[in-house]
Amino acid sequence: MIMRDKEEVGVEVQPILINGTWVAAKAVGSFSATNPSTGERGAVSFPVSTWSDCERALTHSAEAAKQLRNISPAMIAAFLERYAERIEERASELVDIAHQETGLPVSPRLREVELVRTVTQLRQGASAAREGTWQRAVIDTKAGIRSHFAPMGPVVVFGPNNFPFAFNAISGGDFVAAIAAGNPIIAKSHPLHPGTTQLMAQCALDALEASGLPPGTVQMLYHVENPTGLRLVADERVGATSFTGSRSGGLRLKEAAERAGRPIYLEMSSLNPVVILPGALAERGQQMAQELADSALAAAGQFCTSPNLVFVIGADAAKNFAADLKHIYASREPSVLLSSGGLKGLEDSVHALIAAGATVVTGGEAKSGAGCRFQNTLLQVSGEDFMAAGSSLQMEAFGNSTMLVTMNDVAQLCSAIESLEGNLTGCIYSSASGGDDELYVPVAEALCFKVGRLLNDKMPTGVALSPAMNHGGPYPSTGHPGFTAVGIPASLSRFAALHCYDNVRAGRLPAALRDEAPNPSMWRCVDGTYKQGAV
């Protein structure tokens, strides 16, 4: 929850990070975070920046972009590694304040899982910067043409509410990818965890000073009003923007950026459909109910890969599966939602799904008492009603709510899948004995066009830090299906431009494109044949 204040005389407002210095914001107002577990408002005020603050950040970021072009990848890598070390040194402080601002559990979520993930991806980014394989260098010696991907300039990062460390605008995956590719960052903190972001920014500044990178490499604003954010992403000095959050916010930014011809990478909305085929349901129905509940209710369902939609075939099978799920959902204490705004959004979405034809198996309302909690909710609808309702039953209910759809047969199931919008993930559970293999083929064929990551016999909430991972998908899960927000070095390509050098003298070429460049992934054309590595 964000509490907005007027600018009051005598109220101390925290500074913003501009060009290596903590400076007073030129603010239009201020806000404080609220503990969603207790409803208690924080004592610290943070500024809502005006365009003047954005202008300062853009000016210094544009200058840093020029300087970074002449800085070695080893220096960038050293910054990322030092940043990871500094986060580890201040881990207890970070975990404590993130817990207060988000209500997420200290252990294992924040300390053992998310903080570890954050420093791991920082170190992966350092390795990618050193290795340089993300540049995809190509040399055509005979034609005298060389090309590679190179930094594109200042990157604006809008962080989400649900990962205060691993997707934070100033420490998360988008930050790592953009910095590793040699770009300066303007981080726009999420206003639900400003204190966490401030502490992360202190760690980043320490690492920046120790590594010798330009002071404008990392800058941070806590919050801006909507018109200012739209203006920021459209500014001609911005190389690209990344955004993780709601579809409504993402689409407004997308329109503003694309109208100005500026690239923007969005992660917005996903139902993450799970298909359970008959053989699997007969073999291990209760086990899958447990797996689904564990996935859908984790962190109150506030993961972008949380399964919102489950398809099963057959009324009797669906009845038994729904009964198993109902027992689990009703018996578990709901986890805390991140904010009162998130609670209101979940409540509105669930009520809209009910109005569109879904019935309540369990839950369906906000939970009474202190804190932001919603009853663990299971909805159910027939395949006919799901198809008839169109998009009104395909609304994302971001939180601890799941909808079970009962299909008559595989043909109806495939039609339903084909009607879906794009998603980050899609799962198919099938019989271990091979009894569902014939059904699997048409279902997978339908699903693969609707998702960025297809899973078999596992829930989608785990997003591994693997170079093979795709955390992206067709619109509206993201703004473009060809890019990923997780998986280094692939994620760096969002923040790189293809640069080509034609007949440029050897001494004027970037280091990565010279003949002696030690890049094993470089492609060289010799006598019309392309070969990778040294020739």
N, C-alpha and C positions, 0 to 999 in steps of 0.2 A: 504494500500500500504506500502511496506517495502522499505526503502531506505538504501542500503548497502554502507558503507564507508570502505576505507582502514584504517588501524591503523595509525593515524596521531599524530605527536608530539604535545602536548599541548591540545589535545581534551580530555575533561573529559568524561569518560565512567562510567556509574552507576555500583555499586557493585552488586554481587550476594549474596544470603543468604546460608551460609554453616555453619552447626553445631551451630546455634544460633548467628552467627556473620555476619555482612555485610563485605565482603572481596572483594578485587579486583579480577576480573576474569582473567584467563589465556586464553586470547581470540585470535581468528584468525581474527577478524574484529569487526565492530560495525554497528548498524543500528538505524534508527529513525522511529517513526510512522508518518503517514500522515493523516490529517483530510479529510475523504472522501467527506465531504460536500463542502469543499472549495479548496481542493488540496494543502493546506498549510502544509509544512513539519514541524514537531515538532523540537524544539531546543535541546532536550535532546537525548543523544546517549546511547545505550544499547549494551552490549557485545554479540558476538556470541562465545559461549564457546567451548573450545577444549576438548578432552578426559580427560585431566588433571583435569578439573573442575568436570567432571562426576565421575572420580575416587575418588576425595575428597568426593563428596556427597555420593557415594556408601559406602565408608569406614565408614563414620559416621552413615549412615542409618543402616548398618548392625549391628553396635554396639547398636544403639537405639532400634533395634528390640529385641535384647536380654534383654535389660532393661525393655522394655514395657511388656514383659511376666510376670514380677513380680510386675507390677503396677496395682492398683485397677481400675476397670471400673469407679468408682466414680471420679477418677482423670482425666480420659479421658473425661468423661462427663463435668467436670468442665472446661476443656480447650475449648470444643466446645461451651459451654454457654458463657464463657468469650469472645471468638472470636466473637460470634454474637453481644454481647454488644459493643465491640470495633468497629465493622462495623457500628452499629447504631450511635455511637458517632461521627464517621467521615463520615457520610452519604453524606453530602453536597460536601465534597472534592471528594469522590468516584464518585458521580453522575456527577460532573463537568468534571472530567478527562475522564470518560468513554464516555461521550457525545462528547468530543473533538476527541477521538481516533476512535470512531465507527460511529458517525453521528446519532446514535439512539436517539430518542426524550427523553428529560429529564422527561417529564410528559405526560402520566402516565407510559410509558414503564420502564424507569430506576428507578425512585424514588418510585412510588407506586406499581409497579408490580415486577420487577426483584430483586430489593434489598430486598423487603419483602420476596420474595420466598427464597432468599439465607439464610437469618437469620432463617427463619422457618425450613428449612431442616437441618441447623446446630443444632437447638434445638431438632428436631426429632431424629437426630443422637445421641445426648446426652441421650435422653430417651432410645433409643435402647441399648446404651452401658450399662446403669444402669440395665435395665431389663434382658438383657442377653438371651432373647428368640431366637435370631438369632443363638445361638450356637447349638440349637436342641439336647440337652443333652439326652443321653439314658443310663440307668443303668440296667444291667442284674445281679441281686444279686446272683442268684443261680450259674451262670457260672463264676462270678467274672470278668465280662467284662464291661467296661464303655467306652463311646465315646462321643465326641462333636466336633463341628467346632471351630477352634482356629486360631489365627493370622498366616499368612504364610510368613511374612517378608516384606522387603522394596517393596513399590508399586510405580511405575512410572506412573504419570498422564500427558497425553497430552491433553491440553484443546483446544476447538474449537474457531472459530473466532466470532460466532454469539451471544454468551451469555457471556458478559464480567464479570458478577457476578455469575449467577446461575449455569454455567457449567465451570467456570474458573478453571484452574488446581489446584489453591491453595485455592479455596473457594466453589467449586461447588459440585454437587451430588456425583461424584466419589471420590473426596477428603473426603467428610463427611463419606461415606460408609467405605472407607479404614481405616480412623482414628478410627471410632467408633468400628471397628472390631479389633483394637489394633495394626495396622501396621503403621510404619513410611512412610512418603511421600517424594518423589522427584518430585516436580512440574516442568514441562516444559511449561513455559508460551507460549501463542500464540503471535507471534510477531506483530500482528495488534493492540494489546492493552497492551504494556509493562508497561506503566505508571500506568494503572489501577491495573495490577498484582503486581507491586511494592508496591503500597499503601495497597493492600490486604495483602501482605506479612508482611508489618509493623504491621498491626493489628494482624496477626497470631503470630508474634514474641512476641508482648506484652502479648497476651493471654498465650503463651507457658511459658514465664517467670513467669507469675502470678500463673500458675497451677502447676509448678514444674515438668513437663514432661521433658524427656531427650532433650537436645538442638538439636539433630539430628532427632527429630520426624518430623519436617517440614523444608524442604530445597527447594530452588528455583533457577532454571536457566532460563534465558530469551529465549535463542535460541541456537540451535546447527545445524551444517551442517548435511545433510542426512546420510552420512556414520557413523557419531558419534551417531546419534539417533538409527540407526540399531544395532550398537554395544551395546548401552545402554540397549535396551530391551532384548538382548540375554545374558547379563551378568549373571553368575551363582548366584550372590548375590540377584538378583531381584526375589521377590516372584511372582509378576504379574504386568501387564501393562494394563492401560485403555487408549483408544484413541477415540476421537470424531472428525470427519473430513471427508475428501474426500476419495472416494473408492481407488484411486490410492495410496495415502499415507498410508492408513490403510492396504492395501494388502502387501505393501513392509514391513511394520513393522510386520505384521502377519507372513510372510515367515521367517523373521529373528528370531523372537521369537520362533516359533514352531520348526524351525530347531534345536534350542538349547534346546527344551523341556520346554520352559517357557510359562506359561499361558498368554494370552492376550485377552482383551475384547474390541470389536470394535463396534462403531456405524458409518456407512459409507454412505449409499445411500438408498433413498426411494422415490417412486412415490406417495405413499399414495392414491390409487385409490378410487374414489367416484362413486358409482352406483346410478343412479336416475331412479327408476322404473316408468312405464307409469302413474299409478294412482297418484303418488305423483307429477309428472310433471304437470298433468292436474289440480290438486287441487291448487297448490301453486308454479307454475313455477317462477314467478317474485320474490317471497320471497326467493326461493332457489338460484336464481341468485345473489341476494343481499348477502345471507349467504356465498355463494361460493367466491364471490369477496372479502368480508371482510376477509375471511380466507386466500385466496391465495395471496392477495396483502399486508397483514399485514407485516410490517417490510420488504417490498419489497420481500416477499416470502422467506425470509432467515431463515425459520424454518425447522428442519428436518422432521416435520410432515405436512408441507405445501402440499395441494393437487395439484399435477402436472397433474393428469390424471382423466378425467371424462367420464363415459359411460352413454349414453342414448339410448333408443330403439325407432326407428321410425324417418324417415327423416323429416316429418313435425314438429314433436315435437322438434327435434334437431334444426331445422331452427329458430323456435321462441325463444328457449332457448339461442341459439347463438346470436340472435339479442339483447336480454336483456343483456347478458353478455358484448357484444361489447359496448353498450351504457355506461355501468358502467365503464368498463376498460378504454375506451377512454376519459371519463370525469374526471377521477381522476388523480391528479398529482402524478407521480411516486415517491416513497420514495427513500432515498439514499441507495445505495448498500455499503457494508462494505469496499470495496477496488477496485482499478483499476483492480487487478487480478480477483476479483469476477465478475466485469463487463465484462472482456474479456472472462471468462469462460462461462458466461450466453450467451453472443453474439455468441460464437462458438457453444454452444449446440443448441440454437434456429436455427441457420443456418444449422446445421447438420440435425435437425428434418425436416426442410423444404426440404432439399436435398433428404431426405428419403421418401418424399411424402406428408407431412403435408402442408396445405395451411394456409396463414395468414388471419385471420379475422380482427385483429387490432394489431398495434404495429409491433414488429419484429426487431427493430433497437435500437442502443444506442441513448439516448436523448442528443441533443446538449446543450452546456452551461457548467457552472462550476459544479464540483462535479461528482460523479460516479452514474449515473442514466441510466436506460434502460426503454424504453417505456413499459407500461403495455401491455402484449402480450397474445393474444388468438389465438391458432392454432386449426385447425379442420382436421379430416381425417375420411374416411369411415371405417367401420368394415373390409371390404375386404382388403383394403390397409394396415390397421393395422396388420392384420394377415399375409399378404404376406410379409411385411417388417421385421418380426421377431424382433430381439433385437434392430435394428437400430431405431425403433420408441418407444423404451422403455428407452431412454436415459434420465437421470435426468437433467433438466434445473434448476439449483439451483438459484432461484430468482423469480421475478414477471412474470412468464410465466405459462400458463395452456393449456393443449391440450384436446379438446373435441372429443370423438370418437362416431360415429353414428352406432349403431348396428341394424341389421335387426330383430332379435328376441332373445329370452332368450337363445336358444341353442347356437347361435353364441356368445352371451355375455359370457356364461359360458366357452366356448372354449377360448375366449380371456383372461379371468381371469386365466384359467389354464396355459396359456402360460407365465404369468408374473413371474418375479423373486420375491424373498421375500421382504416384506415391513413391516414397523413399524405399519402402520394402514391401515384399509379399512373401508369404510362407505357404508351403504345402506340406501337410502331414499325411503320410501314406503307410500302408501296411509293411511291416518288416519282412513279411514272407513273400512279398511281390504280388499280393492279391489285388493291389490298386494300380498296378503298372499300366494297364490299358487305359484307365481313367486319367492317369497322371499326364499323359501326353497332351491331350487337348486342353487341359486346365493350364499346364505350364505354358503352352503356346499362347493362350489368351492372356495370361498374367505377365509374361515377360515384356510385353509392350506397354504395360502399365506401371512398372516398377523400375527402380534403379538397382536394387539388390534382391535377388531371388534366393530364398532360403528353403532348405528341406529339413523337416523334423527338428526344428529349433525355433525359439521365439526371437523376435527381431531387436530387442532392446540393447543387446550388446553390440557396440560399434568398435571393432578392434583397430588398434593403431598399426595397421598393416599396409605396406605399399600397394597391395592388391585391393584394398577396401574402396568401395564406392559409397559415399554418403551424399547422394544426389539422386535425381530422378526426374521423370517427366513433369511438366507444368501441371498443377500449381505446387507440387512439392518443392520444386525449385524454379528459378527463372530460366534455366537452360539445362537440358539433359546431358550435356557433354562434359560436365565438370563435377568435381567432388570437393567437399569441405573437409574430408578426413582421408588420410593416405598420402604420405610424403614419399616421393617427390611429386606425385601427380597433382596434388592440391596447389602447388606453386604456380602451375600454368595459368591460373585465373588472374594472376597479377604480373603477367609478362607479355611483352609485345614482340612480334617477330621482326628482327632487324636483319637487313640484307646489305652486304657490301660487294659492290661490283667494280672490279678492276682497282681496288684500293691497295695502296702500297703496303708491304708487309709491316713496316714500322708503325703504320697508322691503324692497324687492325686491333680490335679488342684482344686481350690476352687469350681468351677462350677460343679464338678463331685462327690463331697463328699455327704454323706447321708444327712447332714444337710443343703445342699445348698437350699436357698429359691427361687427356680425357678419353677413357676407354670406350665411351658411348658415342664418340664422334663418328659420323659417317663421312667417308672420303670417296670421291669419284675419280677413279683412275682408269683411263682407256674405256670410258663408258660403263664401267662396272662399279657399283657402290659396295664398299666394304666397311665394316665397323671396326674401329680401333686403329692402331698404328698400321701403316702400309709401308 
